[in-house]
Amino acid sequence: MKKTIFLLALFTGIASAQPLQLDMDVFAERREEFMKKMEPNSCAIFPCKPEYLRNLDVEYEYRQESNFYYLSGYEEPESILLINPSAPKQKVVMFVRKRDPGRETYDGPRSGADGAMKMFRADTAYLFDLRSRGDDFRTAVYRHLAWGGTLYYNFGINPKMDEMMREMFVERRASGNFPIIDPSPILAEMRLIKNDGDLRMGMRKAVEISVKGHIEAMKSVEPNMNESELQAVHEFTYRRNGSPRNGYGCIVGSGPNSTILHYNKNTRVMKEG
């Protein structure tokens, strides 16, 4: 029997760790830890990742901004998370889209303000439309941010939010004079250490699914198979075992493509030999 040797680089990534059932205690614990690391009299604002049109009225698959999700578990677009550890009651405030039966017929259910409080444990929630001036947001932020306090915000995630924040806190800085700090270093350090909560939220399950995907892909390799077919085997295994998405895009490089570090066309037919 003729032996066939393939030079194949299979960097198909890890399955997404998003669990099927969220444990909201874990997100609450993360927020508590983050608040302990914030400056006194400070307030943190986390913008959502914007939606991007693919063509006409079809958006690219949406993925929430990582730190926003890490602290809230909330995956809907057009949302903002505000954290104020010094507030007597409303320490966690969310700004979300309103319920809209017409849009929900097309895009699926929305949590609305009631859902943000009931399901995601916001102390209070406001309806918010980023396409408007966002007056409710402005009023709430000025109420929560202590005079001379520190504002945590990461510019560069959401251009529309950046524009609003610059108008509120940069262009008018002489009257407000709020120091602005990027919260990413604090959260990056927190996310380095995985605890029981992280493991409960699906990390082990994601690893198990990833292992199955790689094994099935290796078992499926044969001459005259297209790289994209191998990718399909791998991603089918992810979906069948409960992962909603890949951790990152598949790199399936055979032959000369196996030396291209971020090759992602995955279109070559894998020849024998």
Phi and psi in degrees as a GROMACS rama.xvg file:
@    title "Ramachandran Plot"
@    xaxis  label "Phi"
@    yaxis  label "Psi"
@TYPE xy
-71.4965  135.931  LYS-2
-88.717  140.608  LYS-3
-120.505  127.873  THR-4
-115.439  129.289  ILE-5
-112.642  134.281  PHE-6
-95.3125  105.914  LEU-7
-133.285  123.78  LEU-8
-100.426  114.854  ALA-9
-114.368  90.5205  LEU-10
-109.016  69.4124  PHE-11
-88.6361  3.39101  THR-12
82.8032  -179.416  GLY-13
-105.451  150.466  ILE-14
-66.2874  152.819  ALA-15
-61.8587  138.9  SER-16
-85.562  5.88735  ALA-17
-61.5835  123.239  GLN-18
-79.7073  159.853  PRO-19
-74.9077  -28.8383  LEU-20
-124.686  116.98  GLN-21
-76.9362  140.801  LEU-22
-103.734  99.491  ASP-23
-68.4429  -18.8441  MET-24
-61.1082  -36.7347  ASP-25
-63.5266  -44.7044  VAL-26
-66.0262  -37.4165  PHE-27
-63.5748  -40.5426  ALA-28
-64.4324  -38.4184  GLU-29
-65.1637  -42.6692  ARG-30
-63.0449  -41.2694  ARG-31
-60.9419  -43.9151  GLU-32
-64.8521  -42.1253  GLU-33
-61.892  -42.8417  PHE-34
-62.3681  -33.903  MET-35
-65.9634  -24.3332  LYS-36
-93.489  -5.48692  LYS-37
-78.97  155.264  MET-38
-66.1221  154.35  GLU-39
-59.8504  145.524  PRO-40
58.8101  32.2666  ASN-41
-106.435  166.326  SER-42
-142.294  139.479  CYS-43
-116.718  136.28  ALA-44
-124.191  124.766  ILE-45
-115.448  114.813  PHE-46
-81.9016  151.32  PRO-47
-76.6019  164.77  CYS-48
-74.7326  137.021  LYS-49
-74.0003  160.906  PRO-50
-84.9004  149.171  GLU-51
-127.004  133.431  TYR-52
-73.5803  134.246  LEU-53
-86.1957  -48.5642  ARG-54
-167.267  143.42  ASN-55
48.768  -113.362  LEU-56
-110.117  23.7784  ASP-57
-109.058  121.438  VAL-58
-89.965  157.396  GLU-59
-64.874  155.605  TYR-60
-53.7046  131.171  GLU-61
-87.3322  138.161  TYR-62
-135.072  126.157  ARG-63
-65.689  152.313  GLN-64
-59.6835  137.072  GLU-65
-60.796  -46.5603  SER-66
-69.577  -36.6054  ASN-67
-58.3941  -47.5954  PHE-68
-67.3423  -40.3777  TYR-69
-58.164  -33.6615  TYR-70
-94.5694  -13.1875  LEU-71
-131.151  -31.7364  SER-72
77.7201  6.33408  GLY-73
-90.9299  127.757  TYR-74
-113.851  1.93926  GLU-75
-79.0283  145.596  GLU-76
-74.9545  179.219  PRO-77
53.1559  52.7457  GLU-78
-141.584  158.135  SER-79
-140.03  142.846  ILE-80
-115.574  126.647  LEU-81
-118.624  129.764  LEU-82
-122.681  124.924  ILE-83
-132.904  94.1796  ASN-84
-64.5154  -22.8782  PRO-85
-89.4686  -3.74271  SER-86
-68.7522  139.552  ALA-87
-65.6382  -34.8157  PRO-88
-130.116  -49.9075  LYS-89
-89.1983  71.3026  GLN-90
-78.5922  -30.9686  LYS-91
-120.242  114.69  VAL-92
-122.394  134.086  VAL-93
-120.965  143.712  MET-94
-116.083  121.858  PHE-95
-136.687  168.604  VAL-96
-71.0563  151.222  ARG-97
-76.6081  156.193  LYS-98
-63.579  140.368  ARG-99
-148.552  97.0091  ASP-100
-54.5569  -37.1957  PRO-101
-64.0543  -49.2593  GLY-102
-68.6948  -34.7819  ARG-103
-67.3628  -23.7868  GLU-104
-62.8777  -34.5183  THR-105
-89.0287  -43.7118  TYR-106
-105.364  -8.78546  ASP-107
99.6788  170.129  GLY-108
-66.7356  150.19  PRO-109
-113.004  152.383  ARG-110
-78.8894  -34.3261  SER-111
67.2834  -178.616  GLY-112
-65.4857  -41.4598  ALA-113
-62.8329  -42.3799  ASP-114
-66.9471  -35.8679  GLY-115
-61.9262  -35.2805  ALA-116
-80.9183  -43.9333  MET-117
-74.6769  -48.1175  LYS-118
-87.0616  -35.7417  MET-119
-110.065  6.37736  PHE-120
61.8728  32.8853  ARG-121
-69.3554  141.821  ALA-122
-68.4897  -32.5576  ASP-123
-154.28  161.205  THR-124
-144.838  143.953  ALA-125
-120.463  148.828  TYR-126
-77.6353  141.54  LEU-127
-146.644  138.496  PHE-128
-127.609  108.667  ASP-129
-64.8664  -20.2824  LEU-130
-77.5101  -16.0571  ARG-131
-92.9127  -171.426  SER-132
-72.292  -17.577  ARG-133
68.3623  43.2429  GLY-134
-61.4559  -38.967  ASP-135
-61.3325  -39.5372  ASP-136
-64.3251  -46.7922  PHE-137
-59.419  -46.068  ARG-138
-61.1947  -45.0283  THR-139
-65.6476  -40.5696  ALA-140
-64.8035  -46.6324  VAL-141
-62.9711  -31.2326  TYR-142
-72.391  -33.8197  ARG-143
-87.3324  -23.7099  HIS-144
-91.0357  117.019  LEU-145
-67.7986  147.784  ALA-146
-59.2421  125.102  TRP-147
77.6567  4.25179  GLY-148
-77.5232  172.765  GLY-149
-92.1804  138.938  THR-150
-110.516  124.341  LEU-151
-94.9964  122.088  TYR-152
-159.424  142.008  TYR-153
-111.207  106.266  ASN-154
-71.9776  149.243  PHE-155
104.497  -1.42139  GLY-156
-93.5354  -45.8846  ILE-157
-133.48  106.081  ASN-158
-56.9683  -39.4786  PRO-159
-67.4123  -40.1413  LYS-160
-66.3416  -39.8419  MET-161
-58.6745  -42.2254  ASP-162
-61.2312  -43.191  GLU-163
-66.2685  -41.9478  MET-164
-68.4906  -36.9591  MET-165
-63.3469  -42.6192  ARG-166
-62.7097  -39.6181  GLU-167
-78.5973  -37.0435  MET-168
-125.548  -12.4699  PHE-169
-105.542  -53.5146  VAL-170
-66.4247  -29.378  GLU-171
-103.76  27.4203  ARG-172
-63.2393  -30.7968  ARG-173
-61.9026  -34.5583  ALA-174
-86.7011  -25.8672  SER-175
-103.926  -45.619  GLY-176
55.228  54.072  ASN-177
-95.7494  121.327  PHE-178
-64.0413  136.511  PRO-179
-114.17  124.437  ILE-180
-123.015  140.271  ILE-181
-76.0951  122.926  ASP-182
-79.3531  -7.16204  PRO-183
-56.921  -43.0076  SER-184
-59.0465  -40.0007  PRO-185
-62.3432  -47.2717  ILE-186
-71.2453  -33.5481  LEU-187
-62.2665  -40.437  ALA-188
-66.9529  -40.1161  GLU-189
-63.1483  -40.5814  MET-190
-76.0746  -13.5933  ARG-191
-65.6995  -35.2215  LEU-192
-99.7679  118.501  ILE-193
-95.7546  132.371  LYS-194
-115.332  -173.752  ASN-195
-59.1288  -34.3496  ASP-196
-63.33  -43.1386  GLY-197
-61.6934  -40.7114  ASP-198
-68.2639  -38.4285  LEU-199
-64.1869  -27.4197  ARG-200
-83.3428  11.9815  MET-201
111.376  7.65126  GLY-202
-64.8451  -43.156  MET-203
-64.8325  -40.5956  ARG-204
-61.8946  -41.0266  LYS-205
-62.0109  -40.4171  ALA-206
-64.9176  -43.3436  VAL-207
-60.4122  -42.8709  GLU-208
-65.1754  -40.2533  ILE-209
-62.6703  -41.9216  SER-210
-60.8761  -46.308  VAL-211
-60.0526  -41.5502  LYS-212
-62.4351  -43.0574  GLY-213
-67.4642  -41.2488  HIS-214
-64.0553  -45.0136  ILE-215
-62.9074  -37.9469  GLU-216
-64.925  -44.4703  ALA-217
-63.9473  -39.191  MET-218
-67.1927  -23.676  LYS-219
-90.2072  -12.5216  SER-220
-64.4477  131.094  VAL-221
-155.637  160.62  GLU-222
-58.1817  148.047  PRO-223
67.336  15.7752  ASN-224
-89.4496  138.903  MET-225
-80.208  145.455  ASN-226
-55.1469  -36.7037  GLU-227
-65.5995  -30.1732  SER-228
-66.6388  -38.1148  GLU-229
-66.5823  -40.2978  LEU-230
-59.6382  -41.3651  GLN-231
-62.9822  -39.4238  ALA-232
-61.4016  -47.2032  VAL-233
-61.2857  -49.6967  HIS-234
-72.7871  -30.6013  GLU-235
-62.084  -39.7564  PHE-236
-63.2213  -39.13  THR-237
-57.7986  -53.729  TYR-238
-65.6031  -40.6995  ARG-239
-64.248  -27.8164  ARG-240
-99.2322  7.46769  ASN-241
107.522  2.25871  GLY-242
-85.8533  126.104  SER-243
-75.7209  -19.1453  PRO-244
-162.089  168.507  ARG-245
-80.1729  154.223  ASN-246
-67.8114  -33.94  GLY-247
-159.792  170.179  TYR-248
-63.4301  150.031  GLY-249
-72.9058  139.065  CYS-250
-117.962  105.352  ILE-251
-119.522  94.1803  VAL-252
-112.859  116.589  GLY-253
-107.024  157.515  SER-254
53.3682  -129.007  GLY-255
-63.5378  -24.4301  PRO-256
-71.0701  -15.885  ASN-257
-72.0672  -10.118  SER-258
-100.01  1.2483  THR-259
-92.1882  113.101  ILE-260
-61.6167  -40.3229  LEU-261
-119.84  39.3549  HIS-262
-62.9534  133.773  TYR-263
-144.764  10.6093  ASN-264
-70.4598  -39.9871  LYS-265
53.5433  49.6729  ASN-266
-123.448  -1.76689  THR-267
-79.0606  140.939  ARG-268
-81.8411  127.85  VAL-269
-83.5429  106.592  MET-270
-79.1908  157.351  LYS-271
-71.6311  144.079  GLU-272
